[in-house]
Amino acid sequence: DPYSFTDQEAEIMERLSKAFMGCEKLQRHMKFLLAKGSLYKVYNNNLLYHGCVPLNEDGTLKSVEIYGKKYRGRA
């Protein structure tokens, strides 16, 4: 299965996940980004957007689920 991790990759992902979840400073940063951040912004009549904006096939903004809540657009 090309979508499955090898044992070594799974171990690395587990260690990264534990490090991420256990880092209070990083958790504060992520909570700030979720509360104040956005995928795009209009500034001086220019559309500025993050390089990883999830889109549907037709180019519309895709709905994504984060912590059990769905977001799309200016959410």
C-alpha positions in Angstrom: 0.0 0.0 0.0 1.8 3.2 -1.2 -0.3 5.3 1.2 0.8 3.4 4.4 3.9 4.4 6.4 6.7 2.0 6.8 7.5 1.0 10.4 10.3 3.6 10.6 8.1 6.4 9.1 5.3 5.5 11.6 7.7 5.8 14.5 9.0 9.2 13.2 5.4 10.5 12.8 4.5 9.3 16.3 7.6 11.0 17.8 6.8 14.3 15.9 3.2 14.1 17.0 4.1 13.7 20.7 6.6 16.5 20.4 4.1 18.8 18.8 1.3 18.0 21.3 3.6 18.3 24.2 5.0 21.7 23.3 3.1 24.4 25.2 4.7 27.3 23.2 3.8 25.7 19.9 0.3 25.0 21.1 -0.1 28.7 22.0 1.1 29.7 18.5 -1.3 27.3 16.8 -4.2 28.5 18.9 -3.3 32.1 18.0 -3.2 31.2 14.3 -6.5 29.5 14.4 -8.1 32.4 16.3 -6.5 35.3 14.3 -5.2 33.8 11.1 -6.8 33.4 7.7 -6.2 31.8 4.4 -6.5 35.0 2.5 -6.8 38.8 3.0 -7.8 41.8 0.8 -5.2 44.6 1.3 -5.0 47.7 -0.9 -7.4 46.1 -3.3 -5.1 43.1 -3.7 -6.0 39.5 -2.9 -3.2 38.0 -0.7 -3.5 34.3 0.0 -1.6 31.6 1.6 0.3 29.3 -0.7 -1.7 26.2 0.4 -5.3 27.3 0.1 -7.5 24.2 -0.3 -9.6 24.5 -3.5 -12.3 22.5 -5.2 -11.8 21.3 -8.8 -13.7 24.4 -10.0 -11.4 26.8 -8.1 -13.8 27.6 -5.3 -12.7 27.5 -1.7 -12.9 24.0 -0.3 -14.5 23.3 3.1 -12.0 21.8 5.6 -12.6 20.3 9.0 -10.4 21.4 11.9 -11.0 20.1 15.4 -14.4 18.9 14.4 -15.6 22.2 13.0 -15.9 22.9 9.2 -14.4 26.1 7.8 -14.5 27.7 4.4 -13.6 31.1 3.0 -13.4 33.8 5.6 -14.7 31.4 8.4 
